[in-house]
Amino acid sequence: MSKDVIDTSQWPLVHYVMPDQVNAEEATAHIQALQQVLDRREPFVLIFSGVELPQNSAEFFRQYKAWGKATRHAQALYCCGAVRVEPDAAKRQSLWRKALRYLTSRTIPYPYLVVATSQEAEQQAKQWLRGKV
């Protein structure tokens, strides 16, 4: 797995670049990297970029779903929100519609927003973090 898939160098901003595919051999490493973020037990914001969903990544999705369920409480405590960066307006609108379904179904225990630029993502992240850090 590429070392820069999950980048915590700008903590509490955590950058997660979703790859085109997460093969079965890399799935556990991705989940472990996510777990390491939670294990810090400090407020953070996820900033996502890359593809919407990795293709041919069944093992990753299986592990991610189980991990998400097992860590829901910790995610609610420490993740102040997630921001998806999508420069393309049509894709951004599509992602936002999907995000609304997740938010209304209570699949994710934190706020989620789709924005056009990294700068917007960082501004939103700082707003969510204000008063939490």
C-alpha positions as CSV (number, residue, x, y, z in Angstrom):
1,M,0.0,0.0,0.0
2,S,1.2,3.5,-0.8
3,K,2.3,5.3,2.4
4,D,0.3,8.4,1.3
5,V,-3.1,6.8,1.1
6,I,-3.8,8.1,4.6
7,D,-1.8,11.1,5.4
8,T,-1.9,12.4,9.0
9,S,1.0,14.9,8.6
10,Q,-1.4,17.8,8.9
11,W,-3.2,16.4,12.0
12,P,-6.0,17.0,12.9
13,L,-6.7,17.1,9.2
14,V,-6.5,13.5,7.9
15,H,-6.2,13.1,4.1
16,Y,-7.5,9.8,2.6
17,V,-6.9,9.4,-1.1
18,M,-9.2,6.6,-2.2
19,P,-7.4,4.5,-4.8
20,D,-9.0,3.0,-7.9
21,Q,-8.8,-0.4,-6.4
22,V,-8.0,-1.9,-3.0
23,N,-7.0,-5.5,-3.6
24,A,-7.5,-8.2,-1.0
25,E,-3.9,-8.1,0.1
26,E,-4.1,-4.3,0.8
27,A,-7.5,-4.3,2.4
28,T,-6.3,-5.0,5.9
29,A,-3.6,-2.3,5.7
30,H,-6.2,0.3,4.8
31,I,-8.4,-0.7,7.7
32,Q,-5.4,-0.7,10.0
33,A,-4.5,2.8,8.8
34,L,-8.0,4.0,9.6
35,Q,-7.8,2.4,13.0
36,Q,-4.6,4.1,13.8
37,V,-6.3,7.4,13.2
38,L,-9.0,6.5,15.8
39,D,-6.5,5.1,18.2
40,R,-5.1,8.6,18.7
41,R,-8.3,9.3,20.6
42,E,-8.1,13.0,19.5
43,P,-10.6,15.0,17.4
44,F,-9.9,15.0,13.6
45,V,-11.5,15.6,10.3
46,L,-11.3,13.3,7.3
47,I,-10.7,14.9,3.9
48,F,-11.4,12.4,1.1
49,S,-10.2,12.6,-2.5
50,G,-9.6,10.1,-5.3
51,V,-12.2,7.9,-6.7
52,E,-15.7,7.7,-5.2
53,L,-15.5,3.9,-4.6
54,P,-12.6,1.6,-5.4
55,Q,-13.6,-1.0,-8.0
56,N,-13.1,-4.8,-7.6
57,S,-12.5,-4.3,-3.8
58,A,-14.9,-6.7,-2.2
59,E,-12.6,-7.7,0.7
60,F,-11.9,-4.0,1.5
61,F,-15.7,-3.3,1.6
62,R,-16.3,-6.3,3.8
63,Q,-13.7,-5.3,6.2
64,Y,-14.6,-1.6,6.1
65,K,-18.3,-2.4,6.9
66,A,-17.3,-4.5,9.9
67,W,-14.8,-2.0,11.1
68,G,-17.3,0.9,10.7
69,K,-19.9,-1.0,12.8
70,A,-17.3,-2.0,15.5
71,T,-15.9,1.6,15.8
72,R,-19.1,3.6,15.4
73,H,-18.9,5.0,18.9
74,A,-15.3,6.0,18.6
75,Q,-16.0,7.6,15.2
76,A,-18.8,9.6,16.8
77,L,-16.4,10.7,19.6
78,Y,-13.4,11.7,17.6
79,C,-14.3,12.3,14.0
80,C,-15.7,15.9,13.8
81,G,-16.7,15.3,10.1
82,A,-15.7,14.2,6.7
83,V,-15.2,16.4,3.6
84,R,-15.1,14.9,0.1
85,V,-13.2,17.0,-2.5
86,E,-14.7,16.7,-6.0
87,P,-13.8,19.4,-8.5
88,D,-16.3,18.3,-11.1
89,A,-19.7,20.0,-10.5
90,A,-21.8,17.1,-11.9
91,K,-19.9,14.5,-9.9
92,R,-20.1,16.7,-6.8
93,Q,-23.9,16.9,-7.1
94,S,-24.1,13.2,-7.5
95,L,-21.9,12.6,-4.5
96,W,-23.9,15.0,-2.4
97,R,-27.2,13.2,-3.2
98,K,-25.6,9.9,-2.2
99,A,-24.2,11.5,1.0
100,L,-27.6,12.8,1.9
101,R,-28.9,9.2,1.8
102,Y,-26.1,8.0,4.1
103,L,-26.7,10.9,6.5
104,T,-30.4,10.4,6.7
105,S,-30.0,6.6,7.2
106,R,-27.6,7.3,10.0
107,T,-24.9,5.2,8.4
108,I,-22.1,7.6,9.4
109,P,-22.0,9.2,12.9
110,Y,-20.5,12.5,11.8
111,P,-21.2,15.4,9.5
112,Y,-20.3,14.9,5.8
113,L,-19.9,17.5,3.1
114,V,-18.9,17.5,-0.6
115,V,-16.9,20.6,-1.8
116,A,-15.1,21.6,-4.9
117,T,-11.6,22.4,-3.6
118,S,-9.0,21.3,-1.0
119,Q,-9.1,24.9,0.3
120,E,-12.9,24.7,0.9
121,A,-12.4,21.3,2.6
122,E,-9.8,22.7,5.0
123,Q,-12.0,25.7,5.8
124,Q,-14.9,23.4,6.7
125,A,-12.6,21.1,8.7
126,K,-11.4,24.0,10.7
127,Q,-14.9,25.1,11.4
128,W,-15.8,21.6,12.7
129,L,-12.7,21.5,14.8
130,R,-13.2,24.9,16.4
131,G,-13.9,24.2,20.0
132,K,-13.0,20.5,19.8
133,V,-9.2,20.7,19.8
